[in-house]
Amino acid sequence: MGKPLHSVRLPPPSADAFVALDGAPGSTPVAGQPASPPAVKLVSRRKTVARADGRVLRKQTVYLEAELARRLAVYCAANGMDISEAVARAVDKLMEG
């Protein structure tokens, strides 16, 4: 018979440190490497998005009836606007009166 088609490979020696996710609570840093600070500090749970046109928007989830959502999508496509802009205009108009 020839060589087996599959063989078991052992993990590299530093696999335990990799799996421990360096910097995670309860983990130890990889030998020879300092523990790295978190890349992003979470200050607020509010998510904002900066658009290419300079607008800074906050993410909101809105639930609409299926037919209304379809009509909104068609309206936005026909008028060359995104759904966020249309919803913002509608809410703004509602809040005025």
DOKOLZA-985031 format. One record per atom (N, C-alpha, C, O, CB): x, y, z; residue in three letters. Coordinates in steps of 0.1 Angstrom, whole numbers, padded with zeros to 4 digits, always signed. Each point is the difference from the previous one (the first is absolute). Glycine has a CB too. Layout:
<nodes>
XYZala ...
</nodes>
This chain:
<nodes>
+0008-0012+0000met -0008+0012+0000met +0009+0012+0000met +0011+0000+0004met -0029-0012+0008met +0012+0023-0017gly +0007+0013+0000gly -0002+0008+0012gly -0004-0005+0010gly +0002+0005-0034gly +0006+0012+0023lys -0001+0010+0010lys -0014+0003+0004lys -0009+0000-0009lys +0030+0010+0002lys -0025-0008+0020pro -0014+0004+0003pro -0003+0013-0006pro +0008+0009-0001pro -0007-0022+0022pro -0014+0015-0025leu -0004+0012-0007leu -0001+0011+0010leu +0001+0012-0004leu -0013-0026-0013leu +0009+0012+0030his -0002+0010+0010his +0009-0003+0011his +0002-0011+0004his -0026+0014-0011his +0029+0008+0013ser +0008-0001+0012ser -0004+0010+0010ser -0006+0011-0003ser +0025-0020-0010ser -0017+0006+0026val -0003+0009+0011val +0011+0010+0001val +0012-0004+0001val -0026-0013+0011val +0011+0030-0012arg +0010+0010+0002arg -0001+0006+0014arg -0011+0003+0004arg +0011+0002-0029arg +0011-0003+0032leu +0000+0006+0013leu +0000+0015-0001leu +0005+0005-0010leu +0007-0025+0019leu -0019+0027+0000pro +0000+0014+0000pro +0014+0006+0002pro +0008-0007+0007pro -0032+0007+0001pro +0026+0012-0012pro +0013+0006+0003pro +0002+0002+0015pro -0010+0001+0007pro +0010+0010-0030pro +0012-0009+0028pro +0002+0001+0014pro -0007+0012+0007pro -0004-0001+0011pro +0026-0009-0015pro -0025+0021-0004ser -0006+0011+0006ser -0015+0000-0002ser -0007+0010+0002ser +0027+0003-0006ser -0026-0024+0000ala -0015-0001-0002ala -0008+0003+0013ala -0010+0006-0001ala +0015-0023-0017ala +0000+0013+0029asp -0007+0003+0013asp -0001+0015+0002asp -0011+0004+0004asp +0019-0026+0006asp +0002+0029-0013ala +0000+0014+0002ala -0009+0007-0010ala -0007+0009+0003ala +0030-0010+0006ala -0023-0005-0021phe -0009+0006-0011phe -0015-0003+0004phe -0008+0009-0001phe +0026-0012-0016phe -0021-0008+0021val -0014-0004+0004val -0004+0008+0012val -0012+0003+0001val +0015-0026-0011val +0006+0026+0019ala -0004+0008+0012ala -0004+0014-0004ala -0004+0007+0009ala +0020-0021+0005ala -0014+0018-0026leu -0003+0014-0004leu +0007+0010+0008leu -0006+0006+0010leu -0016-0014-0018leu +0034+0011+0005asp +0008+0010+0007asp -0008+0012+0004asp -0005+0007-0009asp +0025-0015-0003asp -0020+0012+0024gly -0007+0012+0005gly -0014-0003+0005gly -0006+0009+0006gly +0020+0004-0022gly -0019-0025+0013ala -0014-0003+0005ala +0000-0002+0015ala +0011-0004+0005ala -0017-0006-0027ala -0005+0013+0029pro +0000-0002+0014pro +0004-0014+0004pro -0006-0010-0006pro -0012+0028+0008pro +0027-0020+0007gly +0004-0013+0005gly +0011-0006-0009gly +0004-0012+0003gly -0027+0009+0006gly +0028+0009-0019ser +0010-0005-0008ser +0014+0005+0004ser +0000+0011+0006ser -0016-0014-0025ser +0026-0003+0015thr +0013+0004+0002thr +0007+0005-0013thr -0003-0007-0010thr +0005-0008+0031thr +0006+0025-0021pro +0007+0004-0012pro +0009-0010-0006pro +0005-0009+0008pro -0007+0032+0001pro +0004-0023-0022val +0009-0009-0006val +0014+0004+0005val +0004+0011+0001val -0019-0014-0022val +0023-0008+0023ala +0014+0003+0006ala +0008+0009-0010ala +0000-0002-0012ala -0001-0021+0024ala +0007+0033-0006gly +0009+0009-0008gly -0008+0011-0006gly +0006+0009-0006gly +0009-0028+0002gly -0028+0020+0005gln -0008+0011-0006gln -0008+0006+0011gln -0006-0006+0009gln +0005-0006-0031gln +0001+0026+0023pro -0007+0007+0010pro -0015-0001-0003pro -0004-0002-0012pro +0023+0018+0015pro -0027-0016+0007ala -0015+0000-0002ala -0004+0012-0007ala +0004+0011+0004ala -0008-0025+0017ala -0004+0013-0032ser -0004+0012-0007ser -0012+0006+0006ser -0009-0007+0004ser +0019-0003-0025ser -0011+0024+0021pro -0013+0006+0004pro -0011-0002-0010pro +0003-0003-0011pro +0011+0020+0024pro -0026-0016-0009pro -0011-0002-0009pro +0001+0011-0011pro +0003+0011+0002pro -0018-0021+0016pro +0012+0006-0031ala +0001+0008-0011ala -0010+0012+0000ala +0003+0011-0004ala +0005-0031-0009ala -0020+0017+0018val -0011+0010+0001val -0006+0000+0014val -0003-0011+0005val -0002+0008-0030val +0004+0015+0031lys -0006+0001+0013lys -0015+0003-0002lys -0004+0010-0006lys +0026-0002+0017lys -0030-0017-0006leu -0015+0002-0001leu -0004+0011+0010leu +0000-0002+0012leu -0003-0022-0019leu -0002+0035+0002val -0004+0011+0008val -0015+0000+0001val -0006+0003+0010val +0026+0011-0016val -0027-0017-0005ser -0014+0000-0001ser -0005-0011-0009ser +0007-0004-0009ser -0007+0029+0013ser -0012-0030-0001arg -0006-0010-0008arg -0006+0005-0013arg -0004-0007-0009arg +0000-0006+0030arg +0003+0026-0022arg -0006+0007-0011arg +0009-0001-0012arg +0012+0004+0001arg -0025+0012+0014arg +0009-0021-0026lys +0008-0001-0012lys -0003+0011-0009lys -0011+0003-0004lys +0012-0028+0006lys +0010+0032-0007thr -0002+0011-0009thr +0008-0004-0013thr +0010-0007+0001thr -0013+0024+0017thr -0002-0012-0029val +0006-0003-0013val +0003+0013-0007val -0009+0009-0001val -0003-0031-0001val +0024+0024-0003ala +0003+0012-0008ala -0002-0003-0014ala +0007-0009-0005ala +0009+0018+0023ala -0024-0002-0025arg -0003-0002-0014arg +0010+0008-0009arg +0006+0009+0005arg -0030-0014+0000arg +0026+0001-0017ala +0009+0006-0009ala -0004+0015-0002ala +0009+0008-0003ala -0005-0030-0009ala -0017+0025+0013asp -0004+0014-0002asp +0002+0009+0012asp -0004+0011+0001asp -0013-0019-0018asp +0022+0002+0028gly +0003+0008+0012gly -0010-0002+0011gly +0002+0004+0011gly +0009+0012-0025gly -0022-0022+0011arg -0011-0002+0010arg +0005-0010+0011arg +0006-0010-0004arg -0024+0016-0013arg +0016-0004+0029val +0002-0010+0011val -0013-0004+0005val -0008+0007+0005val +0030+0004+0002val -0024-0024-0009leu -0013-0006+0003leu +0001-0010+0012leu +0010-0007+0002leu -0017+0010-0026leu -0004-0005+0031arg -0001-0010+0011arg -0009-0011-0005arg -0010+0002-0006arg +0014+0015+0024arg +0001-0029-0016lys -0008-0012-0004lys -0012-0002+0007lys +0000+0001+0013lys +0021-0012-0019lys -0032+0009-0001gln -0013-0003+0006gln -0007-0012-0007gln +0003-0002-0012gln -0006+0027+0019gln -0004-0033+0000thr -0007-0011-0006thr -0015+0004+0000thr -0006+0003+0010thr +0023-0020-0003thr -0023+0016-0019val -0014+0004-0002val -0007-0012-0006val +0005-0006-0010val +0000+0031+0008val -0016-0029+0008tyr -0008-0011-0006tyr -0012+0005-0007tyr -0008+0008+0006tyr +0016-0023+0013tyr -0010+0012-0031leu -0011+0004-0008leu -0008-0012-0005leu +0006-0010-0002leu +0006+0031-0005leu -0025-0018+0004glu -0008-0011-0007glu +0007-0003-0013glu +0005+0010-0006glu -0027-0003+0018glu +0021-0019-0017ala +0007-0004-0012ala -0004+0009-0012ala +0009+0004-0008ala -0008-0027+0017ala -0014+0026-0011glu -0004+0008-0011glu +0005+0014+0001glu +0004+0006-0010glu -0025-0020+0008glu +0021+0020+0014leu +0006+0013+0002leu +0015+0001-0003leu +0005+0009-0007leu -0023-0005+0024leu +0025-0014-0013ala +0014-0001-0003ala +0003-0001-0015ala +0009+0006-0005ala -0006-0017+0028ala -0011+0003-0030arg +0001-0001-0014arg -0002+0013-0007arg +0007+0004-0009arg -0014-0028+0010arg -0004+0031+0003arg -0003+0013-0006arg +0011+0010+0003arg +0003+0008-0009arg -0028-0013+0012arg +0030+0005+0009leu +0011+0009+0003leu +0012-0003-0008leu +0006+0010-0005leu -0014-0009+0028leu +0012-0013-0025ala +0011-0004-0009ala -0002+0005-0014ala +0009+0005-0006ala -0004-0025+0021ala -0017+0018-0020val -0003+0004-0014val +0000+0015-0001val +0006+0006-0010val -0020-0026+0007val +0009+0027+0013tyr +0000+0015+0000tyr +0014+0005+0000tyr +0004+0009-0008tyr -0026-0009+0020tyr +0031-0006-0004cys +0014+0005+0001cys +0007-0003-0013cys +0008+0009-0004cys -0008-0013+0029cys -0002-0007-0031ala +0007-0003-0012ala -0005+0009-0011ala +0008+0005-0008ala -0006-0029+0015ala -0015+0027-0008ala -0005+0009-0010ala +0005+0014+0002ala +0001+0008-0010ala -0021-0022+0008ala +0023+0018+0014asn +0003+0014+0003asn +0015+0002+0003asn +0005+0011+0003asn -0028-0008+0005asn +0031-0014-0010gly +0014+0001+0002gly +0005+0004+0014gly +0010+0007+0001gly -0009-0001-0024gly -0008-0011+0033met +0005+0002+0014met +0001-0013+0007met -0006-0010-0004met -0005+0033+0004met +0019-0023+0011asp +0000-0012+0008asp -0011+0000+0010asp -0006+0010+0003asp +0031-0011-0006asp -0027-0011+0008ile -0012-0002+0010ile +0002+0009+0012ile -0009+0005+0006ile +0006-0029-0015ile +0016+0025+0014ser +0002+0008+0012ser -0004+0014-0002ser -0006+0007+0009ser +0025-0021-0004ser -0016+0020-0017glu -0004+0014-0002glu -0015+0001-0001glu -0006+0010+0006glu +0027-0007-0019glu -0028-0012+0007ala -0015+0001-0001ala -0006-0002+0014ala -0009+0008+0003ala +0010-0018-0026ala +0004+0001+0031val -0006-0001+0014val +0003+0012+0008val -0008+0004+0008val +0011-0029-0010val +0009+0031+0001ala +0004+0012+0007ala -0010+0011-0003ala -0004+0008+0008ala +0028-0015-0007ala -0026+0009-0014arg -0010+0010-0005arg -0014-0002+0006arg -0006+0009+0005arg +0020-0006-0026arg -0018-0015+0021ala -0014-0003+0005ala -0001+0002+0015ala -0010+0006+0004ala +0008-0023-0022ala +0012+0013+0025val +0000+0002+0015val +0001+0015+0003val -0007+0005+0009val +0018-0028-0006val -0002+0030-0011asp +0001+0015+0002asp -0014+0007-0002asp -0003+0008+0008asp +0027-0010-0015asp -0030-0002-0004lys -0013+0006-0003lys -0011-0004+0011lys -0008+0009+0004lys +0013-0010-0029lys -0004-0011+0030leu -0009-0004+0011leu +0002+0007+0012leu -0010+0004+0007leu +0009-0026-0017leu +0013+0025+0014met +0004+0007+0012met -0003+0015+0000met -0002+0006+0010met +0019-0023-0007met -0018+0023-0015glu -0004+0014-0002glu -0014+0003+0005glu -0003+0010+0006glu +0019-0009-0025glu -0025-0010+0015gly -0014+0003+0003gly -0005-0008+0011gly -0012+0002+0003gly +0009+0003-0026gly 
</nodes>
